[in-house]
Amino acid sequence: MDQVGKVYPNGTIAVQQANLQAGEGEFLCFVGPSGCGKSTIFNMIAGLTDQTSGELSVLGTTPKEARKQNEIAFVFQEHTLLPWAKLIDNVTMPLTLRGVPKKQRIAEGERVLELVGLKDYTKVLPRQLSGGMKMRVSIARALIARPKLLLMDEPFGALDEITRQTLQDELLNIWQQDQKMTVLFITHNVFEAVYLSTRVVVMTPRPGKISEIIDIPIPFPRTDEFRTLPEFSSYVRQVSEVLKH
Ligand SMILES: Nc1ncnc2c1ncn2[C@@H]1O[C@H](COP(=O)(O)OP(=O)(O)OP(=O)(O)O)[C@@H](O)[C@H]1O
């Protein structure tokens, strides 16, 4: 994205002069206070709203085209699962909507449920699951079409700390196995951003700007030990300092 801006019809300047290049297989976390334009940037990348200035290209094409080709998937904090549908039907819904034959749908559904550790839960209904398990199902559903770009808007914000850390590790595992999938992840949690990212994108509000992009050059796989290292605290401090200005 090159000098991308978004002014809503009511005059709100949500994003100003945003410049960012994300490479294949990167994991970028966006942090910033409420209203700094994180969701607006995601909506523009997903082709759900147009930028009002600048150039934006996603996977070598326009955001709308990339979305049409099913190369982008979304995960939100709210799990948005269908309450009456078994897990296998929930995760295969994107394929059902596209008319993929049942046999192939089921095979893909089982593949992604296994990826998130829920292979024995295909026939269970969402209400029988904990919050963390529901989030795993949402992630499985997003992965079913093998997206090249995964957009995650505060996915773990409603989870307790232990579940959150477990899911962070699981997500990193899935991302590492894929090697090519790029993940863009919004969080308010600086610790989470540093733990997950190859780079942290720090935004400031009024008007929403990318104020700094901080490299986290710690190799993967990262383990709980990383959370206790002095480097970890030092990156957390660095991101927090930028957020304060
Ligand atoms: N459809 C809209 N019309 C007008 N203004 C909007 C619209 N959507 C968002 N805004 C405004 O644009 C600014 C950026 O909003 P956005 O939701 O992108 O921020 P955010 O960083 O994602 O916030 P949060 O962390 O609370 O989700 C805010 O001032 C918001 O009120």
The ligand as an SDF file (V2000), in Angstrom:
LIG
                    3D

 31 33  0  0  0  0  0  0  0  0999 V2000
  -18.4070    3.7230    8.3320 N   0  0  0  0  0  0  0  0  0  0  0  0
  -17.8330    4.7450    8.9910 C   0  0  0  0  0  0  0  0  0  0  0  0
  -18.2630    6.0180    8.7950 N   0  0  0  0  0  0  0  0  0  0  0  0
  -17.6740    7.0490    9.4340 C   0  0  0  0  0  0  0  0  0  0  0  0
  -16.6370    6.9390   10.2810 N   0  0  0  0  0  0  0  0  0  0  0  0
  -16.1680    5.7040   10.5030 C   0  0  0  0  0  0  0  0  0  0  0  0
  -16.7360    4.5360    9.8820 C   0  0  0  0  0  0  0  0  0  0  0  0
  -16.0430    3.4520   10.3130 N   0  0  0  0  0  0  0  0  0  0  0  0
  -15.1030    3.9040   11.1500 C   0  0  0  0  0  0  0  0  0  0  0  0
  -15.1690    5.2570   11.2780 N   0  0  0  0  0  0  0  0  0  0  0  0
  -14.2860    6.1300   12.0780 C   0  0  0  0  0  0  0  0  0  0  0  0
  -12.9740    5.9920   11.5390 O   0  0  0  0  0  0  0  0  0  0  0  0
  -12.0050    5.9760   12.5890 C   0  0  0  0  0  0  0  0  0  0  0  0
  -11.2080    4.6840   12.5100 C   0  0  0  0  0  0  0  0  0  0  0  0
  -12.0710    3.5860   12.8550 O   0  0  0  0  0  0  0  0  0  0  0  0
  -11.5970    2.0610   12.8800 P   0  0  0  0  0  0  0  0  0  0  0  0
  -12.7750    1.2430   13.2580 O   0  0  0  0  0  0  0  0  0  0  0  0
  -10.9000    1.7610   11.6180 O   0  0  0  0  0  0  0  0  0  0  0  0
  -10.5340    2.1050   14.0530 O   0  0  0  0  0  0  0  0  0  0  0  0
   -9.8940    0.8850   14.8930 P   0  0  0  0  0  0  0  0  0  0  0  0
   -8.4800    1.2630   15.1120 O   0  0  0  0  0  0  0  0  0  0  0  0
  -10.1690   -0.3870   14.2110 O   0  0  0  0  0  0  0  0  0  0  0  0
  -10.7080    0.9540   16.2520 O   0  0  0  0  0  0  0  0  0  0  0  0
  -11.0260   -0.2440   17.2850 P   0  0  0  0  0  0  0  0  0  0  0  0
   -9.7030   -0.6640   17.8650 O   0  0  0  0  0  0  0  0  0  0  0  0
  -11.9170    0.4250   18.2980 O   0  0  0  0  0  0  0  0  0  0  0  0
  -11.7200   -1.3170   16.5180 O   0  0  0  0  0  0  0  0  0  0  0  0
  -12.7720    6.1730   13.8860 C   0  0  0  0  0  0  0  0  0  0  0  0
  -12.7480    7.5470   14.2170 O   0  0  0  0  0  0  0  0  0  0  0  0
  -14.1790    5.7100   13.5380 C   0  0  0  0  0  0  0  0  0  0  0  0
  -15.1290    6.3810   14.3320 O   0  0  0  0  0  0  0  0  0  0  0  0
  1  2  1  0
  2  3  1  0
  2  7  2  0
  3  4  2  0
  4  5  1  0
  5  6  2  0
  6  7  1  0
  6 10  1  0
  7  8  1  0
  8  9  2  0
  9 10  1  0
 10 11  1  0
 11 12  1  0
 11 30  1  0
 12 13  1  0
 13 14  1  0
 13 28  1  0
 14 15  1  0
 15 16  1  0
 16 17  2  0
 16 18  1  0
 16 19  1  0
 19 20  1  0
 20 21  2  0
 20 22  1  0
 20 23  1  0
 23 24  1  0
 24 25  2  0
 24 26  1  0
 24 27  1  0
 28 29  1  0
 28 30  1  0
 30 31  1  0
M  END
$$$$
